Amino acid sequence: MKVVLQKLTKIFPARGKGAGGDVVAANCLDFEIPDGELIALLGPSGCGKSTTLNLISGLQKPTSGRIFFGDDDVTDLPPENRGVGLVFQNYALYPHLSVMDNIIFPLGNLRGKDRMSKAEMHEKAHEIAKLVQIDGLMDRKPGELSGGQQQRVAIARALVKMPRVLLLDEPLSNLDARLRLQTREEIKRIQRETKITTVFVTHDQDEAMSISDRIIVMRDGVVQQIGAPQEVYDNPENLFVANFLGTPPINVFSASVKGGFLKIGGDSVLKLKNVPDGGVWAAIRPEGFLLRDDGPFRCKLSRVEVMGRDISVVSENKCSQNPAIRSIIASENRVNTASETVRFALKPHKVYLFDKKTEKRVAFEAE
């Protein structure tokens, strides 16, 4: 089911004299979620991603704009008539009901031609439980399950009516790191098997990058960039997107372009074409450094962290906006830890320039 948002806006009015002005949680959102794709709404806390999910679900009404499921305008439909499945961060299971009863609960509310017999509901519940791999737990109560198992029950309950759109609001936040990895792989598998259009809200860029067909990066209620995860990582449209995606984070420097060279401090680190002189933000991915004894970019060496396959060189530079610069290099490199200085050459395709005022991307060619 294709989902289309047309100039969708949600404004929360200020409460009380000291509350400040109105809050624009979603600001003129205008994009399409293709049928059958898994889309991640990604951004920091307060960026409007959960509000956007609530608008799609019908839990909140927009201040203006329209929402379409396929060709159907659902803007004014209540949640129960939209055909959505919701999975929340806290699972929201009924503790006194068994796994079976939790899963079939939504089916008991069906009326008219959609009404199901008890046998049909149990058959459907077993089918969905098998899909999410909890079919051996149907007689247990939620309190007898692990966090990951509870999350699968919540997903099964959302899927049992075969919704037109599945909405997941930070569903992995309460899980430990290993279980989070396993569960996100399961969510991707389930989505591929069911082919249900899915919207996944997260502040974790690793989750968004690994699970989604496409990511929508948000900031202060405004969409910053939409694209395939690798495309957004490789071609950020502004400094916020470049900063938000990547682990370790991108290294940002106060720099300038002068006479065809990118200069960081006193070092001419890259020869450029077609860039006017002036101040810029220079952002370099951790994997964009090449260890060279005669490299043009000099930094103060802090330490070297061995990570097995790679080495992380931690250094400092007075022009860096980050407390520490992290450079990821292959483990066969040998860093002279006795030296106070480490020198790098730069991979041009891992270097990004941004306007100092607008923070928008500045295109360049390297020589």
C-alpha positions as CSV (number, residue, x, y, z in Angstrom):
1,M,0.0,0.0,0.0
2,K,1.5,3.3,-1.1
3,V,1.4,6.1,1.5
4,V,1.4,9.7,0.4
5,L,1.8,12.8,2.7
6,Q,0.8,16.1,1.1
7,K,2.0,19.2,2.9
8,L,1.3,17.6,6.2
9,T,1.7,19.9,9.2
10,K,1.2,19.4,12.9
11,I,1.4,22.3,15.3
12,F,1.1,21.9,19.1
13,P,-0.1,25.2,20.7
14,A,1.9,26.6,23.6
15,R,0.6,25.8,27.1
16,G,0.9,28.5,29.7
17,K,2.6,31.8,29.7
18,G,6.1,30.5,30.2
19,A,5.9,27.7,27.7
20,G,7.2,29.6,24.7
21,G,5.6,29.7,21.3
22,D,3.7,27.0,19.4
23,V,5.7,23.9,18.5
24,V,5.8,22.8,14.9
25,A,6.3,19.1,15.2
26,A,5.8,18.3,11.5
27,N,6.4,21.1,9.0
28,C,4.9,20.7,5.6
29,L,5.9,17.1,5.0
30,D,5.5,16.2,1.4
31,F,6.8,12.7,0.4
32,E,5.7,9.3,-0.8
33,I,6.3,5.9,0.8
34,P,6.3,3.3,-2.1
35,D,4.2,0.2,-1.8
36,G,5.9,-2.7,-0.1
37,E,8.9,-0.8,1.1
38,L,10.4,-0.5,4.6
39,I,11.0,3.1,5.4
40,A,12.9,4.4,8.4
41,L,12.1,7.8,9.9
42,L,15.4,8.8,11.4
43,G,16.4,11.8,13.5
44,P,17.2,12.9,17.1
45,S,14.7,13.2,19.9
46,G,12.2,15.9,19.2
47,C,12.6,15.9,15.4
48,G,9.0,15.0,14.7
49,K,9.4,11.4,13.6
50,S,7.0,9.9,16.2
51,T,4.5,12.7,15.5
52,T,4.6,11.8,11.8
53,L,4.0,8.2,12.7
54,N,1.0,9.1,14.9
55,L,-0.4,11.3,12.0
56,I,-0.2,8.3,9.6
57,S,-1.8,6.0,12.1
58,G,-4.6,8.5,13.0
59,L,-3.7,8.8,16.7
60,Q,-3.2,12.5,16.0
61,K,-5.0,14.8,13.6
62,P,-2.9,17.1,11.4
63,T,-3.2,20.9,11.6
64,S,-3.2,20.9,7.8
65,G,-2.4,18.7,4.9
66,R,-3.6,15.3,3.7
67,I,-2.7,11.6,4.0
68,F,-3.4,9.0,1.3
69,F,-3.2,5.2,1.5
70,G,-3.1,4.4,-2.2
71,D,-5.9,6.5,-3.7
72,D,-7.9,6.7,-0.5
73,D,-7.8,9.9,1.5
74,V,-7.6,8.7,5.1
75,T,-6.9,12.0,6.7
76,D,-10.2,12.1,8.6
77,L,-10.6,8.4,9.2
78,P,-10.2,7.1,12.8
79,P,-7.3,4.7,13.5
80,E,-9.5,1.6,13.6
81,N,-10.7,2.3,10.0
82,R,-7.3,2.9,8.4
83,G,-6.0,-0.7,8.4
84,V,-2.8,0.0,10.2
85,G,-0.8,-2.2,12.6
86,L,1.0,-0.5,15.4
87,V,4.0,-1.7,17.5
88,F,5.1,0.5,20.4
89,Q,8.4,0.8,22.2
90,N,6.9,-0.6,25.4
91,Y,5.2,-3.6,23.7
92,A,1.8,-2.7,25.3
93,L,0.8,-6.4,25.9
94,Y,-2.0,-7.4,28.2
95,P,-0.1,-9.1,31.1
96,H,-3.1,-11.2,32.2
97,L,-3.6,-12.7,28.8
98,S,-1.7,-15.6,27.1
99,V,0.4,-15.0,24.0
100,M,-2.5,-16.6,22.0
101,D,-5.1,-14.2,23.5
102,N,-2.8,-11.2,23.0
103,I,-2.4,-12.0,19.3
104,I,-6.1,-12.7,18.6
105,F,-7.3,-9.7,20.6
106,P,-7.6,-7.4,17.5
107,L,-9.5,-10.1,15.6
108,G,-12.2,-10.1,18.3
109,N,-13.1,-6.5,17.3
110,L,-13.9,-7.4,13.7
111,R,-17.5,-6.9,12.6
112,G,-19.7,-7.7,9.7
113,K,-18.2,-9.6,6.8
114,D,-14.7,-9.6,8.5
115,R,-16.0,-11.3,11.6
116,M,-14.1,-14.6,12.3
117,S,-15.0,-17.7,14.2
118,K,-12.9,-18.7,17.2
119,A,-11.4,-21.5,15.2
120,E,-10.5,-19.1,12.4
121,M,-8.9,-16.7,14.8
122,H,-6.8,-19.4,16.4
123,E,-5.7,-20.6,13.0
124,K,-4.7,-17.1,11.9
125,A,-2.9,-16.5,15.2
126,H,-0.8,-19.8,14.8
127,E,0.0,-18.8,11.2
128,I,1.4,-15.4,12.3
129,A,3.1,-16.8,15.4
130,K,5.0,-19.2,13.1
131,L,6.0,-16.3,10.9
132,V,7.5,-14.5,13.9
133,Q,8.9,-17.7,15.4
134,I,6.9,-17.8,18.7
135,D,4.5,-20.6,17.8
136,G,5.9,-22.6,20.8
137,L,5.0,-20.0,23.3
138,M,1.3,-19.6,22.8
139,D,0.2,-20.6,26.3
140,R,2.6,-18.4,28.2
141,K,1.9,-15.0,29.7
142,P,4.0,-11.9,28.7
143,G,5.7,-11.9,32.1
144,E,7.2,-15.4,31.3
145,L,8.8,-14.1,28.1
146,S,12.1,-12.4,27.4
147,G,12.1,-8.8,26.0
148,G,12.7,-10.1,22.5
149,Q,9.9,-12.6,22.7
150,Q,7.5,-9.9,24.0
151,Q,8.4,-7.7,21.0
152,R,7.7,-10.6,18.6
153,V,4.2,-11.0,20.3
154,A,3.6,-7.3,19.8
155,I,4.6,-7.6,16.1
156,A,2.4,-10.7,15.7
157,R,-0.6,-8.8,17.2
158,A,0.0,-6.0,14.8
159,L,0.3,-8.3,11.8
160,V,-2.6,-10.7,12.5
161,K,-5.2,-8.5,10.7
162,M,-2.8,-8.2,7.8
163,P,-2.8,-4.4,7.9
164,R,-2.3,-2.2,4.9
165,V,0.5,-0.3,6.7
166,L,2.7,-1.5,9.6
167,L,4.0,1.2,11.9
168,L,6.9,0.6,14.3
169,D,7.7,3.2,16.9
170,E,11.2,2.7,18.3
171,P,10.4,-1.0,18.7
172,L,14.0,-2.1,19.7
173,S,14.9,0.6,22.3
174,N,14.2,-1.7,25.3
175,L,16.4,-4.6,24.0
176,D,20.0,-5.2,24.7
177,A,22.6,-4.8,21.9
178,R,22.7,-8.4,20.8
179,L,19.0,-9.0,20.9
180,R,18.4,-5.7,19.1
181,L,20.6,-6.9,16.2
182,Q,18.7,-10.2,16.1
183,T,15.3,-8.6,16.3
184,R,15.9,-6.0,13.5
185,E,17.0,-8.9,11.2
186,E,13.8,-10.6,12.1
187,I,11.7,-7.5,11.3
188,K,13.4,-7.2,7.9
189,R,12.7,-10.9,7.2
190,I,9.0,-10.6,8.2
191,Q,8.6,-7.4,6.2
192,R,10.0,-9.1,3.1
193,E,7.8,-12.1,3.5
194,T,4.6,-10.2,4.1
195,K,5.4,-7.3,1.7
196,I,3.5,-4.9,3.9
197,T,4.5,-1.3,3.6
198,T,6.3,-0.5,6.9
199,V,7.4,2.7,8.6
200,F,10.1,2.2,11.2
201,V,10.8,5.1,13.6
202,T,14.3,5.2,15.2
203,H,17.0,7.6,16.4
204,D,19.6,4.9,15.9
205,Q,21.3,5.4,12.5
206,D,22.8,1.9,12.5
207,E,19.3,0.5,12.8
208,A,18.0,2.7,10.0
209,M,20.9,2.0,7.7
210,S,20.7,-1.8,8.2
211,I,17.0,-2.4,8.1
212,S,15.4,0.0,5.6
213,D,15.0,0.3,1.9
214,R,15.0,4.0,2.2
215,I,15.6,6.5,5.0
216,I,13.9,9.9,5.7
217,V,16.2,12.1,7.8
218,M,14.3,14.6,9.9
219,R,15.3,17.7,12.0
220,D,12.9,20.0,13.8
221,G,9.9,18.7,12.0
222,V,11.5,19.2,8.5
223,V,12.7,16.5,6.1
224,Q,16.4,16.9,5.5
225,Q,17.0,14.2,3.0
226,I,15.3,11.1,1.5
227,G,17.1,8.2,-0.2
228,A,18.6,4.7,0.0
229,P,20.8,4.4,3.1
230,Q,24.1,4.1,1.3
231,E,23.2,7.0,-1.1
232,V,22.4,9.3,1.9
233,Y,25.6,8.2,3.6
234,D,27.7,8.8,0.5
235,N,26.0,12.0,-0.6
236,P,24.7,14.0,2.4
237,E,22.9,17.2,1.3
238,N,23.8,19.2,4.3
239,L,26.1,19.2,7.4
240,F,23.4,17.9,9.7
241,V,22.8,14.7,7.6
242,A,26.6,14.2,7.3
243,N,27.0,14.5,11.1
244,F,24.0,12.3,11.9
245,L,25.0,9.3,9.8
246,G,28.1,7.3,10.4
247,T,29.8,5.4,13.2
248,P,32.3,6.7,14.2
249,P,30.9,10.1,13.3
250,I,32.3,12.2,10.6
251,N,35.2,14.6,11.4
252,V,34.3,18.2,10.9
253,F,36.8,21.0,10.5
254,S,36.7,24.8,10.2
255,A,38.5,25.2,6.8
256,S,38.9,27.5,3.8
257,V,39.4,27.4,0.1
258,K,42.2,29.5,-1.1
259,G,43.9,29.5,-4.5
260,G,42.5,26.2,-5.5
261,F,43.4,24.4,-2.3
262,L,41.4,23.2,0.7
263,K,43.2,24.5,3.7
264,I,42.8,23.2,7.3
265,G,44.9,25.4,9.6
266,G,48.2,25.9,7.8
267,D,48.0,22.7,5.8
268,S,46.9,22.6,2.1
269,V,45.2,19.2,2.3
270,L,43.5,18.8,-1.1
271,K,43.8,20.5,-4.5
272,L,40.3,21.6,-5.8
273,K,38.7,22.8,-9.0
274,N,35.6,25.1,-9.4
275,V,35.4,26.2,-5.8
276,P,35.5,29.9,-5.0
277,D,37.8,31.2,-2.2
278,G,36.1,31.5,1.2
279,G,35.4,29.7,4.5
280,V,33.8,26.3,4.5
281,W,33.1,23.4,6.8
282,A,35.2,20.4,5.7
283,A,33.9,17.0,6.8
284,I,36.0,13.9,6.4
285,R,34.6,10.3,7.0
286,P,36.8,8.2,9.3
287,E,37.6,5.9,6.4
288,G,38.7,8.9,4.3
289,F,42.2,9.1,5.7
290,L,45.4,7.5,4.2
291,L,48.4,7.1,6.5
292,R,51.4,8.8,4.8
293,D,54.8,9.8,6.1
294,D,54.6,12.8,3.7
295,G,50.9,13.4,3.9
296,P,49.8,17.0,3.7
297,F,47.4,16.9,6.7
298,R,49.1,17.0,10.0
299,C,47.5,16.1,13.4
300,K,48.6,15.7,16.9
301,L,48.7,12.0,17.7
302,S,46.8,11.0,20.8
303,R,46.6,7.2,20.7
304,V,46.1,4.1,18.5
305,E,43.2,1.7,19.1
306,V,43.5,-1.8,17.6
307,M,40.2,-3.2,16.5
308,G,41.3,-6.4,14.8
309,R,40.6,-5.8,11.1
310,D,41.1,-2.1,11.4
311,I,43.1,0.5,13.4
312,S,41.5,3.6,14.8
313,V,44.0,6.5,15.0
314,V,42.9,9.1,17.5
315,S,44.3,12.5,17.0
316,E,43.7,16.2,17.5
317,N,43.7,19.3,15.4
318,K,42.9,22.9,16.5
319,C,40.5,23.3,13.6
320,S,38.5,20.2,14.5
321,Q,34.9,20.7,15.7
322,N,35.1,17.2,17.3
323,P,37.0,16.7,20.6
324,A,38.9,13.9,18.9
325,I,39.6,13.0,15.3
326,R,39.1,9.3,14.5
327,S,40.7,7.9,11.4
328,I,40.0,4.3,10.4
329,I,42.9,2.6,8.6
330,A,43.7,-1.0,7.6
331,S,45.4,-3.1,10.3
332,E,48.5,-3.7,8.2
333,N,49.5,-0.1,8.6
334,R,52.0,0.7,11.3
335,V,51.7,3.9,13.2
336,N,54.8,5.4,14.8
337,T,53.4,5.9,18.3
338,A,56.6,7.5,19.5
339,S,55.9,10.5,17.2
340,E,53.9,13.4,18.4
341,T,52.5,14.0,14.9
342,V,50.6,11.8,12.5
343,R,50.2,12.7,8.8
344,F,47.5,11.8,6.3
345,A,46.5,12.1,2.7
346,L,42.8,12.3,2.1
347,K,40.5,10.3,-0.2
348,P,38.6,13.0,-2.2
349,H,35.3,11.0,-2.4
350,K,35.2,10.9,1.4
351,V,35.7,14.6,1.8
352,Y,32.6,16.9,1.9
353,L,32.5,20.7,1.9
354,F,29.6,22.7,3.3
355,D,28.7,26.4,3.2
356,K,29.6,28.1,6.5
357,K,26.3,29.9,6.7
358,T,23.7,27.6,5.2
359,E,25.5,24.4,5.9
360,K,24.4,23.1,2.5
361,R,26.7,20.9,0.4
362,V,29.3,22.6,-1.8
363,A,30.2,20.6,-4.9
364,F,33.8,20.3,-5.9
365,E,36.2,18.4,-8.1
366,A,39.6,17.2,-6.8
367,E,42.7,17.3,-8.9
